[in-house]
Amino acid sequence: FTTVWGFGNIVNGFANQGLHIVVSWILMFGLYFIPYTLMVGEMGATFRESKGGVSSWIHSTCGAQIAFLAGWTYWVVHVPYLAQKPQAILIALGWAVWQDGGVVKGMMPLILQSACLIVFLFFLWFASRGVNSLKKIGAVAGMSMFVMSLLYVVLALAAPAITEAHTETIVWSWDTFMPTFDFDYFTTLAILVFAVGGCEKLSPYVNNLEKPSRDFPRGMILMTIMVAVTALLGSIAMGLMFDTNNVPKDLMMNGAYYCFQKLGDYYGVGSVFLIVYAVANMLGQMAALAFSIDAPIKMLLADVDHRFVPEVLSRVNANGTPVNGYKLTALLVGVLIIVPAFGIGDMTSLFNWLMRLNAVIMPMRYLWVFVAYMALKHAAKGLFTSDYHFTTSRTVGFLIGLWCFAFTAFACIMGLFPRGVEAWSSEWCFQLTMNIATPIILLGLGLLLPKLAQRGK
């Protein structure tokens, strides 16, 4: 549950759709999330000895060259993620110290992004020296945020009954919850796909169960129920706090802090909930930044095939750090931190844009899960064996994999179109250009590296 879900997913969903998100979550879980998790279960059970996750699945089903592209995708999609983490750290610090989001929100983008670059370079240096010291801090902070997320849902829903708090009135009608399936709606799908993805990280645990064919699907269904209940009740709780027809523009940026600030007001405890959440979130973001710098690049270069990656990129120093890999990370993330500050006018717009860019680029790695599953179902009968099958029908399995692939790709494409700015304005055009150019450049580097590797040899 904690691997897949977080409180930020509730906030981002509500910020983009208001209470319409309730029906959207139900559709997303039923048509996408459940088949996704059960496909991952079958892949994990089939390739039970593999330690490389999706890259190993692709290597076994599609060959070494495609596996390199999958491994490159899994690393390079972290670049926008790393570019936003320093923002999240500074925002959490501002709330923890001043209990106000206006400090960061009111800064000039170029000044704040320069500070973000300094924060990122510090953690890049820190990660190069080992990140073991952050493990316990990150674990405690993550558990604290998990507990507080559940606490928020319970206390926010209970507030109207046990306090004198003034809350918004939810009109329980069809129009309140049923979204309009128009162009603007489809541009928000990437946020939802981004929220429910990543369960392939659970695949190594399939074979730890006594009866994988029985216990894993039960576990996945139980997790899905937990995610669904949290998402639906959390969205309704936010509907009690915020006017669904007038959602604040900075809700994606500061929404979680607004929630705990209002919760403290409801129960008369001041800023206690807010400060605890802000500190936990700041520590969790710091740990996540250091780990996300270190782990993905080491996974990419650990068992690298030098037919596809130049040897110079995988050289390590005395600490086992791939120095040139770190330099490449610094270059790509640094550009993505600084360049947008020249074309996006305020920090709220910049934060929202980078969050939506993450929602476009991060799900591109999920595409490889569905490619591997379709290849598994297309392989010769008897070539691969498993104790657990999502479906024993190869045709049905292939079609479900194709559906999930097509839906993910569609969501990513629709997510390219900017939201929250006037269409065809200079900022809208700048955001669209960055949205298109960023994935092309990041993924295109993966096609360039094999040529550099051959030239190096």
Salt bridges, closest charged atoms under 4 A:
GLU42 OE2 - LYS377 NZ 2.85
GLU42 OE2 - HIS389 ND1 3.36
ASP184 OD2 - ARG419 NH2 2.99
ASP215 OD1 - ARG214 NE 2.79
ASP250 OD2 - LYS105 NZ 3.23
ASP294 OD1 - LYS298 NZ 3.28
ASP305 OD2 - ARG307 NH2 2.67
GLU311 OE2 - LYS457 NZ 3.79
ASP346 OD2 - LYS249 NZ 3.83
ASP387 OD2 - ARG48 NH2 3.64
